[in-house]
């Protein structure tokens, strides 16, 4: 029978701004187990509210005691027994909750989609109403929340050494894909024994693009189910939910990221149907939506969504 595990948000259970396959796991679980973990918002001390009473002591401790120099707090790694290189880790995203009643949004130097045009740097702290599921902008307008972890990853190949968290890559990472929320399933190729799963960079809500460099950055508690799949053979991140297939493209060039998302969708249509590649490509053109995931993480992202009823 599967077991449930809870990881406390302590400095020894997090890393701050990097992935590394040589890190010892903080937890070992069996395939099919569920895990609840919490991660602090991305950013440094200057991103916190001026009223420090709104910040948990464990969060403040993390700045002093968590290895790395940011910007993303990531909880893990978690060793999943039975996972081997060449397998797929299936991550079923089950639930999200907010530890804080605040988040932050920033314009930062040399970052974002229009860094040369926005040089009056600013950080604001919208409030979060956890009961109503809304945030409130400083100018009074409310907006519904739609939380997800910006960073979901397995460890990179050992030969790559230590990798910074900002650019997403084939092992996942800072994909900033708002579709990876409760009800979605993410599939990541495994490069190391145990997969070495981690997650962090909580977002309260984000538009496709994340154009100013941040979403509503906030602490997030999430529950996932981790399952080793030896029957899939995927070589690139892919996702789905109850209604849609979601292909993922990542590249420094946005055109190449778009091409990767289309290529992956064609491949997965052919896996699931008897359609030829030509037929799958034409189906994508008429029935799938190609979206810009984010334009701010070095490696830009596109994702394509195809309703399963169109297959």
N, C-alpha and C positions, 0 to 999 in steps of 0.2 A: 504494500500500500504506500502511496505517496505521503510525504511528510511536509509540514509547513515550517519554515525557518524565518526568524526575524533578526535583522541586522541593525543594531543600535547605531545612531549617527555619531560615532565617536571618531576622533582623529586617527586612531589605529586601524579603522575600517575604511579609510578613504585615501585617495591620492589626489594631488592638486596640479593638474595640468599636463599629465603624460600617461602613456600606456607603455608597458614593458613586460614581455613574456617571461622575464626572469623573476618577477615579483612573486613572493609566496602567497598562496591563496589565503583569504581570511575565513573561508568557509568551504566545506566540501558537501555536495548534495548528490542525491541519486537522480537519474533521468526521470522526469515527471514530477519532481518536487516543486513546491511553490516557495517563493522567497518574497518577503516584504523588506524593502530598504528605503532609506531616506538619504537625500543628498542636499547640500546647501546650495544657495544661488551661486552662479558664476560671479567673478569679479573680486575686487579687493576690499580692504577696509573702507576706502573712499566711496564705495557703492552702498554702504549701509545707511539706514536712517540716522539722523542726528540724535534722536532719542534712543540711546542704547538699551533702554528697558524693553524695547520691542524686539531685541535680538537675543536669542537663547545663548547661554554661556557655552554650550557645546560648540556652537557656531564660532564664537570668538576664539575658543581654544583651538579650533581647526586651523586658524591662520598661523598660530604659533607652532603647532605640533604635527601638521600634516606635511609629508615630504612633497616638494615641488614648489613652483612659483606661479601657478595658475595658467589660464583664468578659470578653468572648470574644476569644481569639486566632483570627483567620481567615486562612487562606492563600489568596492571590489578589490581584487578579482575573486570570483567564485568559481571553484573547480567543480565541474559536472562529471561524475564518474561515468566512464565508458566512452567519453568523447575522444576521438582521435583525428589527426589531420586527414582531411578529405571528407569528414562528416559534415553535417549541417546542424547547427544549434537552432531549434525552433523556440522562439520566445513569444509566448502568449501573454499579451498585456491585459491584465485583469481589472485593476482599479488604480485610481490616483486620489490622493488627499493632500490638503494644504496645511502644513504646520504653522504658517505665518498668515497674518492679515495684511501683508504688504508685499509688494514687489518693486522692482525698479526698471526704468527705461533710460538709456543713455545715448548721447552723441559723443563720440570719443575721437581723439586725434588720429588722423590717417586711416580711419576704419569706416566701414559702411560702403554703400553704393555710390555716394556723392561726397567723398571726403574733402574735395577742394571747394565745395560750395557751402558746406556747413562747418564753420570754424568757431562758432560760439558754443563751446562745449558745455553740456548740461546733463544733469541726472535728476530725474523726478521719481517720486515714490507713490504710485497709485495705491489706493486701498483695495483690499480683497474682502468681499463678503462671502465667507465660506458657506453660510446657510442658504443664501440666495443664488450662489454661483455666478456672481458678477464682480467686476472691478469698476472703480470710479476714477476717472481722469481728474487731474487738478482743476479743470474748468467745469467739472460737475457732470459730464456725460457718463452714463453707465455703458458697459459693454459686457456681454456674456463671456464667461471663462470657458476655456477648452484646453485643459492641461495635457502636457506630454513631456517626456524626457527628451531634451535635445541630443544627448549623448547616450547611445546604446551600442555596446561593442563586445567583441571577443578580443583576445590579445593578438597583436600583430605577429607575423612570423619572427622567430628569434633572430634570424639573420638581419632584420631591419633595426635591431636594437631599440633604444628608447625613442618613442614617437610622441610629438606634442599633440595635445587634444584638439586644437582648432581645426585642422583640415580633415574632413572625413575621407576614408579610404575603403578598400575592399573588405576590411574587417569591421566596417561600420563606423562607429565613433560619432563625431559631431555632425550628424546628417541634418539636424534641425527640420525634420519632416513632421509637420503637424498632423499627418494621418496616422502616426504611430502612437495611438492613444488607446484607452480601454476598448476592447472589441477587436483590435487588430492583432495580427500575428506577423512577426518579423522572422525571416530566415537568414542566418549569417553563416558563411563558410568557416570551418574550423581549421586553424593553423597550428594548434598546439594541443598536447594531451590535456584533457580536462576543459578545453575551450577557453577558460579564464574569462568569464563574463563580468561586465561592469556596466553601470549606468549612472547618470547624473545630469547636471545642467537643466534643472527644472524650469519649465515654461508655463506660465499661467494661461497665455493665449499668444498667438502669433499669426500674422498674415503670411501667405506664400511670398517668399523673397527675403523677409527679415531685413529690410533695406537699410535701416539706420544702424545696424550691428547687433541690437538686442531685440529679444522678444520681451514680454513681461517676465523678467528674470525673478525667480522666487524659489524658496525651498519646496521640495516635493517628496511625498511618500508614495511609493508605488509597489504593487504586488504583481509578480510575473510567474509564469510557469515555464520551467526550463526542461526541454526534452531533446534528447539526442536522436537525430534522424540519420540512418545509414542507407536510406532508400531513395534519396533525392538527387544527389550529385550536382547541386547548384554550385556555381563558381563565383557568384556575385550576390550582394544583398538583394532580397526580394521580399515583398510583403503582400498581405491580403487582409480583407475584413469580410464580413458576412455578405457584402454586396459587390465588392470590387477586387480585381487584381491590381497591384500597385508595383510597377517596376521602378527601379532606381538607377539614375545615372549620375556619376561624379567625375569631374574633370576641371582642370584649370581654365579651359575654354568652354564657355557656355554652349556653343554649338556641339562640341564633342560630348558634353554631358547629356544634351538632348538626344544625340545619336545613340548613346549608350542606353538611355531609357527606352527608346524605341526598339533597339536591337534586343534588349532583354524581354520586352513584352512580346515581340514576335516569337522568340524562343519559347516562352512559357505558354503562349497560345498553342503552338505546335505540340508541346508536351501534353496538353490537356485535351486536344481534339485531333481529328484526322485532317485538318486543314493543311494545305501546303504553305511554304514560307510566303509565296506570292499572295495567297489568299489571306494569310494572317496579316501581312503588311497592309493590304487594302482594307481589311477590317479595322486596323488601327487608325487609318486615315479617316474613316467615316464614323467610328463609334467610340474611340478613345480620346481622352483629354490629356494633353501634354502641358505640364505646369512647371513653373520655375520654383524650385524648393527654397533655395537661398542663393544670394549672390555675394556673400560677405565673408566666407570662411576659407579663402584661398582656393580650395577645390570647390567650384560651384556645383550646385545640384539641380537636376531636373527629375521629376517623376511623372509617370504616365499612369492614368487610371482608366480601367476598362470594366464596365459593368459585367458581372458574370452572366447575366441574362442575355448578353449579346453573343456569347460563345455558341 
